[in-house]
Structures are given as structure tokens and as C-alpha cells.
Amino acid sequence: MDSEPTVFDVRAHIMSLIGDGRLGPEGRLPTERALCEATGAGRRMVRRALATLEAEGLIWRRQGKGTFAGQPAEPIEALAAEIDRTATPIEVMEARLCIEPELAALSALRARPEEVRRMWALARHQFEAGDDATIELWDSALHRLIAQSARNRALLSAFALLDDTRASAGWQGLRARARSALSLRETERQHRAIIEAIEAGQPEAARAAMRAHLATRYRAMSAEIAGGVTPTDDNAKEARHG
């Protein structure tokens, strides 16, 4: 690789192994050591990627036997790459605002108790993370699990196309610049509101909470593009009341 691998690179490698069927018996993944050698990443980074995939239910571990794929990857890599090449981060956020509130509403109707428990765990992991890449990884995992629990294949595929852009350097750089301690606390509050509505089986509340969350991120990213500054306390107040 020309640059140091990221946790997203490790995740993409594992997902490609799953999607291409290049696994061992019963869908067994390579060992952590083999994944380190294949990706050039350290053991800690490989374990982070595996942890998020396990939390999403995409892989599972059997003590003494190894790690196994839980479901196939979405076959959208080529189209996702084209979206990443031609669409701006703001365009992606506009599309997310159209799709994800409806996914949250459906999730409120269809999510299983164990999925809601995983949502709470993913939300907690995000705010225990210590670096921008890991924060973004856990955030992506939470939104993906909400989308999966909606149980609508067409909407899930549309979501997957947009979610794949998170791995790009441009997206991660913009999100990192627009992120602050204040915005992280606001995101934590908003994620809590989304999950509470899903857990309570309230689709309208889940839809509104997701829309409010994405609108806040949209404004923060727009402000960063326009002015090159991280959102301030005034930005956050506007996001809450605007």
C-alpha cells in the first residue's frame, strides 16, 4: 500500500473476502495474523474492524474455532465507487436525509430486542473511541444496523451505496474537521433519542429524531465547507433550535 492502512481498509478487505466467497470451511475468516499480513495493519486495528463487524451481526466468533461470516456483503462496490467519485459529501448527506429517516421509522416497527441492544452498544462504543477514524467507524456501524433492522432490501441497498462513501479520505477529513467535543455530545444525545424511539416502537418519533440528527450533521459539514471552521457553540445552538 502507498499509505498506512486504516480500520476502514481492514473492514473493506474482510467484506471483500465475504462477498467473493474467499473463505474457509463454514465461512471461516482468516486468522487475525493472516489479516494483519494481508492488509499491512496492526493487530489492534484488525481487532477494531472485527469488533464492529461482530457488533453489526455480520460476523460471529466460535470459541476455539475461529471467526465466521454471518451474512454476505452487499454487491454494490462498483456503483458505490462511482458515487464516491462523482458526488460531493453534501450531496451524500442530502440523499441520507431522504432515506435514513424512513429506515429509522421502519426499524421502530421491525427491530428485534437483540438488535436494539446492539444499537445501544454501538452508540456507547462511538463515544468511548479516542480517534476520528474509530469514531466514524462506530457511527457507521450504528447507522448500518438501524438500516438492516428496517428489513427493507431496496432501502438497505440504497443506504449501503451512500454508507460506502464514509471510507473515502475526503469524507473522513471533512467529518473530522467538523467534529468537536460539543458536537460529539450533541450526537450522543441525538443517537440516544433515535434508539429510544426505535426501542419504544414509535416510528414517527424515530423518523423525526433521525432527521434532526442528520440535519445537524448536514449544517456542520456545510459550515465547514463554507468557512473552514469547526462548528462553535452558536452552531450547535442553531442546530438544536433551527
CORZI-V866731 format. One record per residue. RES is the residue in one letter. PSI is psi in whole degrees, -180 to 180 (none if undefined). Layout:
res->(RES/RES)
psi->(PSI/PSI)
This chain:
res->(M/D/S/E/P/T/V/F/D/V/R/A/H/I/M/S/L/I/G/D/G/R/L/G/P/E/G/R/L/P/T/E/R/A/L/C/E/A/T/G/A/G/R/R/M/V/R/R/A/L/A/T/L/E/A/E/G/L/I/W/R/R/Q/G/K/G/T/F/A/G/Q/P/A/E/P/I/E/A/L/A/A/E/I/D/R/T/A/T/P/I/E/V/M/E/A/R/L/C/I/E/P/E/L/A/A/L/S/A/L/R/A/R/P/E/E/V/R/R/M/W/A/L/A/R/H/Q/F/E/A/G/D/D/A/T/I/E/L/W/D/S/A/L/H/R/L/I/A/Q/S/A/R/N/R/A/L/L/S/A/F/A/L/L/D/D/T/R/A/S/A/G/W/Q/G/L/R/A/R/A/R/S/A/L/S/L/R/E/T/E/R/Q/H/R/A/I/I/E/A/I/E/A/G/Q/P/E/A/A/R/A/A/M/R/A/H/L/A/T/R/Y/R/A/M/S/A/E/I/A/G/G/V/T/P/T/D/D/N/A/K/E/A/R/H/G)
psi->(147/-26/168/135/149/172/-28/-36/-42/-45/-46/-39/-45/-43/-34/-36/-42/-47/-33/-3/20/60/170/-169/139/21/27/133/159/162/164/-40/-44/-38/-37/-45/-39/-33/-17/9/160/165/-38/-42/-39/-42/-35/-47/-43/-37/-42/-39/-38/-41/-30/-10/13/-25/164/157/140/120/125/-5/-32/-167/137/150/137/-29/158/158/155/130/66/13/-47/-45/-39/-40/-37/-41/-44/-34/-32/-24/143/160/-35/-40/-39/-42/-38/-41/-39/-38/-28/-33/-48/-34/-37/-36/-41/-40/-44/-37/-37/-26/-25/-12/139/156/-40/-30/-40/-40/-39/-35/-47/-40/-43/-42/-41/-43/-38/-40/2/-10/150/2/160/-41/-41/-37/-47/-36/-48/-37/-45/-41/-40/-49/-34/-40/-40/-44/-42/-39/-12/-24/50/106/-38/-47/-36/-42/-41/-43/-44/-37/-43/-41/-29/-24/-16/-23/-12/149/-37/-45/-49/-38/-44/-45/-40/-41/-32/3/141/171/-39/-44/-32/-41/-39/-43/-40/-45/-42/-41/-41/-43/-40/-49/-38/-41/-40/-46/-35/-6/38/92/-40/-42/-39/-42/-48/-40/-41/-41/-43/-41/-50/-34/-37/-46/-38/-46/-39/-44/-39/-41/-38/-42/-41/-41/-10/29/151/140/138/-178/-38/-38/-46/-39/-41/-40/-36/-36/-10/none)
